[in-house]
Amino acid sequence: MTSEAAPGVLAGTMTLPAILILAFVTLQRLAELAIARRNTARLLAGGAREVSPGHYPLIVAVHTGWLVSLWWLAPGREIAWALIAVFALLQACRVWVLATLGERWTTRIIIVPGAPLVATGPFRFVRHPNYLVVVGEIAILPLAFGLWQVALVFTLLNAAVLAIRIRAENRALASAEDAA
């Protein structure tokens, strides 16, 4: 009689690499939340204003659910290392976006009165490069573990939340441009 571990149970040869990958992503997200909180507080103290905060809990719920499902299902699964390489490339793009925005980067929609829109770095090519990175991440990481159902469900949930978010952000940016 052989015992085979269920998905999510710490077993199999790919457990440690999966845990290391997921730990990296989790710690990265937690660090980004700390940076975002600091930047948000500084921006608001300097006269900026938050716009459309009502959808923010949905964003948090989608990202939390995505990470929890990966922690539950990915350990012990085979890893498609080519997709992890694509995910690593997305992380380089994420760093590019954050570095370009600098102290203006936050996870909320914060409008700085009179400040011009950022038009350098990846913003030269795309209006919302961070959202493209997130779309890729939410699909690619589960696929790297063979979890196409997780990729599909969270891609659809993320698309719904981003539809709300991008409309709100575009309205806020347009009103900020008009006021400038």
Long-range contacts (C-beta under 8 A, 24 or more apart in sequence): 5-76, 7-72, 7-73, 7-76, 7-77, 8-71, 8-72, 8-73, 8-74, 8-75, 8-76, 9-75, 9-76, 10-75, 10-76, 11-75, 11-76, 12-75, 12-76, 12-77, 14-75, 14-76, 14-77, 14-78, 14-79, 15-75, 15-76, 17-79, 18-74, 18-75, 18-76, 18-77, 18-79, 18-145, 19-75, 21-74, 21-79, 21-84, 21-141, 21-144, 22-67, 22-70, 22-71, 22-74, 22-75, 25-67, 25-70, 25-141, 26-67, 26-71, 28-91, 29-63, 29-67, 32-98, 32-107, 33-107, 35-98, 35-105, 36-105, 36-106, 36-107, 36-108, 39-103, 39-104, 39-105, 39-106, 39-110, 40-106, 40-107, 40-108, 40-110, 42-103, 43-103, 43-104, 43-106, 43-110, 43-112, 44-110, 46-112, 47-112, 47-113, 48-110, 48-111, 48-112, 48-113, 49-110, 49-111, 49-113, 50-108, 50-109, 50-110, 50-111, 51-109, 51-110, 51-111, 51-168, 51-169, 51-171, 51-172, 52-109, 52-168, 52-169, 52-171, 52-172, 53-108, 53-109, 55-161, 55-164, 55-165, 55-168, 56-107, 56-108, 58-161, 58-164, 59-107, 59-161, 59-165, 62-154, 62-157, 62-158, 62-161, 65-154, 65-157, 66-138, 66-142, 66-150, 66-154, 66-158, 69-142, 69-147, 69-150, 69-154, 70-141, 70-142, 70-145, 70-147, 70-150, 73-145, 73-147, 73-150, 74-142, 74-145, 74-147, 77-145, 77-146, 77-147, 78-145, 78-146, 79-144, 79-145, 80-143, 80-144, 80-145, 80-146, 81-144, 83-140, 83-141, 83-143, 83-144, 84-144, 86-136, 86-140, 87-136, 87-137, 87-140, 87-141, 87-144, 90-133, 90-136, 90-137, 90-140, 93-122, 93-129, 93-132, 93-133, 94-130, 94-133, 94-137, 96-121, 96-122, 96-129, 97-121, 97-122, 97-129, 97-130, 97-133, 98-130, 109-165, 109-168, 109-169, 109-172, 111-172, 111-173, 111-175, 111-176, 112-176, 113-176, 113-179, 113-180, 114-179, 114-180, 115-176, 115-180, 116-180, 117-173, 117-176, 117-177, 127-170, 128-166, 128-169, 131-162, 131-165, 131-166, 134-158, 134-162, 135-159, 135-162
